[in-house]
């Protein structure tokens, strides 16, 4: 029986999860997309009373996503491709496929059923894609070091 040899880089998991989370703090900042997002959701930023829970939960979920991303990348042997350009393309392709298959459709379905604005859904879904691209960039960086 053949065994599967997975090479999981736990530092890449931690770094990519934290960086994807930090991307959200920039993405939803009022000077970036936060103001447009709030308007599209029909809320006023000054009325929002954020608690720590959504931030802790988001960080945990990004770390969980980063873990599965690393597992899939290793299972697909993306890092073992003959040259760095093809491996880099493989990581970005994985990011795109995961977003198209598992992040964007539920976001759109949720918007359809809840009558959320397309603009708010687009802001949320594009942030998810940005997070997956962060995963790819971190894994690519580890190919070079």
N, C-alpha and C positions, 0 to 999 in steps of 0.2 A: 504494500500500500504506500502510495506516494504522499509525502507530507508537504504542506504549504509553508514556505519560509517567508514570513512577513517581517519587514523591517519598519517598525514604527518609531518615528522620531518624536519623543514626548515633549522635547523643548519646542519643536515646530508646532505641536498641538497647542501648547500653552501660549506661545507667542501669537499664533494666528488667531486663536480665540479672543485673546485680550485686544489685539489690534482691530479685529472686526467689531468688537464692542465699542472701542474708542472711536472708530469710524462713525458709529451711531451718535456719539455725543457731538461730533462735528456736523454730521448730516442733518440732525434735527435741531441744531442751534438756530435761533431766530435770524441770524445773519446769513445762514445757508438756506436750508429748506424748511426750517421750523415754522416760520411765519406762514408760508404758503400751505404747509401741511395743516396747521391749526385752522386756517381759513377754510380749507377744503373739508375739514372735519366739522366745521361749524362751532369751534370753540375759541375762546380768547386766551392767549398765553397768560395774561395777568390773572385769569380766573383759575388756572390750573394750579393745584397744590400737590406737587410730586412728593411721593414717599420713596423710601429706599428700596422697597420690594421690587418694583419693576426693573430697577437697575441690577439688583442682585440676580433676579431671575433671568434677565437678558444675558448677563455675563455667563451664567451657568449654561444656558441654552446655546450660546455661541461656542463655549468650550465643548459641549456635547457634539455639536455639528462639526467642529474641528477634528474631534476624535474620529467620527465616522468618515470624514473626508480623508484623513490620513490612512485609515484602514482601507478604504476603497482604492486610494492611490497606490498603496503597497500591494494590495491584492491584484491590481491591474499591472503591476510592475512598471509603473510610469518612470520611476527613477532609474530603471535598468535599461532604458532605451539607449541606443548606441551613441547618440550625440546630445548635447545639452539643448540645442534648438528644438529637437523633436520632443525631448522630455518637457521643456517649457510649454510647447504647444499642447502636449498631453495634459498638463496641469490646467491650462486655461480651458481646454475642451471639457475636462471633467467639471470644472466650475460652471461652464455654460450648460452642460447637460443636466447637472443637478438642479440648477435654477429653473430651466425650462420644464423639467419633469416633476420636480417636487416642491418648489417654492412659489413660482409664478401661478400655476393653475389654482392651488388652494386660495391664494390671495385674490385672484379674480373671481373665483366662485363665491368666496365670502362677500366680496363687494356686490356681486349680483343679487345675492339673497338678502343683504342688509341695506341695499340701496345706497351704499357708500359712494362718494364721488370717485370718478375715474382718476382725477388728479391726486387725491390722497392715496389711492391704491397704487398708482404709478410711483409715487414717492416712496412708499413702503417697499414695494417690490424691487425697485431699482436699488434701494439700500441693501436688500438681501443679496442681489447680484454683486454689489460692491463688496460685501462681506466675503462672498465666495471667491472673488478676485483677490482679496487680501490673502485668503488661504493659499491660492496659487502662487502669489508673489513670495510668500514666506517659504513655501516648499522649494520654489525655484532658487531662492537665495541660499538655502541649505545645500543645493547641488554644487554651488560655487565655493562653499567654505567647508 
